[in-house]
Amino acid sequence: MNFDIDRQTLNDLAIFPNNNSRQSIFSLFNHTHTIGGNEVLQDMFNKPLTDPVQIKERLEAFLYIEEHRIKISLDRNDYDFAEFYLKKHYNAKPFSVITRFLEKIIYAFKFNDNDYYVIQTGVESMLSILESLINYAGALKGDLPKKIEGFRTTILNAFRAEELIWLKQLIKKPDLSAADIAKADHFFRQLAYKQMKDLLNIAYQLDVYQSVIISGRSLGFTFPVIDEDDETCLAAEGLFHPFITGARSNDVAFSPSKNVCFITGTNMSGKSSLLKSIGIAVYLSQLGFPVPAKSMRSSGFKGLITTINLADDVEQGHSHFYKEVLRVKHVAEKLNTSKDIFVIFDELFRGTNVKDAYDASLAIIAAFAEVKTSFFVVSTHIVEVAHELSSIENINFRYMETIFEDTNPVNSYKLKAGITEERLGMWIVKHEGILEIIKNSLKS
């Protein structure tokens, strides 16, 4: 089952580079050594997991590697050339014929200096890669997680015993003869091509695992805990936005009995950043990757839908409000076909007048509260909606704190329990002296 996510959500959270953000979550982890590793990382990012068992298996592999600090040596030049070498196709001659005439081997290899160089360097690269994989498999110890055990088994079972002995002998040999190169070339590209591709793929996955661990550690992220219980849950402590230097952290929690988080707060109080940090943490936890939090526990989700940076659709003539309505309809349709969806709306119905926004927000949020199989985060500046919904027990009311010091507003960027009464609209208008400017214009 594919994780349900769309382009709007990916752009809202800056998962990949886009026009709205110069930074991306992908770039935070994109420190692989090999091209193949980079492609595996992209594939993981494009395919978040939905099965808690699979997420836990990936997490267990990460945690094992992090704890035991067992690394595989990755030389990008070796892997780049090995891929190039394996893709090159020559008219292969039966090895039994070649070995009878050493002079014919040399002639066959050196009929073109470039071809000979590709074969020789390709064989040497493959042997170097094999050595690092065999050494890695031999260094593994203790109770191995399922995924790591699978890597080890594939490496050690890729060749028959006699083949493995012969390859190890070649690896240790300081200078390969033409006969050695011919035999190895025939073996790598004719007899064991699939095994070699499988081994390269394992190396690329290990490249990703090592890169993610190092990146997560440097960013101050932590690996989430995934529950396999039937009851959906999410709890994060010390959650922060990874793009904000010195970001303040907050705690959030969801359960079927508190499946809606209703956030109020003034402009610039940090509501949007908080919502993005929640979405990013949910997305990364579905990858089995470390998340921007001190700790996080989640049951896992089947989809993630956000509406944060919603633009007007000029080409189709859709207003901002109509786009919001279509977005809510999209969520409603998803809720009809699946459960365990995490939904985030920032400033719901900001594109219409206050009366329509009030009525629509009231109706939609009350309806969301009835869907106990999914979680919702909704922010708004219309405080009256929160008060009207205060009797609904499974709505968790929170606000981003703003306090006044010497008549000036100060944002703590901390999430507090309750509903805020602070409003900054008129304060900003007065602070900027707009009314005075208008009055002065009348005198000129």
Secondary structure as GFF3:
##gff-version 3
##sequence-region A 1 444
A	DSSP	alpha_helix	7	12	.	.	.	ID=ss1
A	DSSP	alpha_helix	25	29	.	.	.	ID=ss2
A	DSSP	alpha_helix	35	46	.	.	.	ID=ss3
A	DSSP	alpha_helix	52	68	.	.	.	ID=ss4
A	DSSP	alpha_helix	76	87	.	.	.	ID=ss5
A	DSSP	alpha_helix	95	98	.	.	.	ID=ss6
A	DSSP	alpha_helix	102	110	.	.	.	ID=ss7
A	DSSP	alpha_helix	113	139	.	.	.	ID=ss8
A	DSSP	alpha_helix	146	156	.	.	.	ID=ss9
A	DSSP	alpha_helix	161	172	.	.	.	ID=ss10
A	DSSP	alpha_helix	178	186	.	.	.	ID=ss11
A	DSSP	pi_helix	187	191	.	.	.	ID=ss12
A	DSSP	alpha_helix	193	219	.	.	.	ID=ss13
A	DSSP	beta_strand	225	226	.	.	.	ID=ss14
A	DSSP	beta_strand	234	239	.	.	.	ID=ss15
A	DSSP	beta_strand	250	254	.	.	.	ID=ss16
A	DSSP	beta_strand	260	264	.	.	.	ID=ss17
A	DSSP	alpha_helix	271	287	.	.	.	ID=ss18
A	DSSP	beta_strand	295	298	.	.	.	ID=ss19
A	DSSP	beta_strand	303	307	.	.	.	ID=ss20
A	DSSP	alpha_helix	320	337	.	.	.	ID=ss21
A	DSSP	beta_strand	341	345	.	.	.	ID=ss22
A	DSSP	alpha_helix	354	370	.	.	.	ID=ss23
A	DSSP	beta_strand	375	380	.	.	.	ID=ss24
A	DSSP	alpha_helix	383	388	.	.	.	ID=ss25
A	DSSP	beta_strand	395	405	.	.	.	ID=ss26
A	DSSP	beta_strand	408	417	.	.	.	ID=ss27
A	DSSP	alpha_helix	425	431	.	.	.	ID=ss28
A	DSSP	alpha_helix	434	443	.	.	.	ID=ss29
###
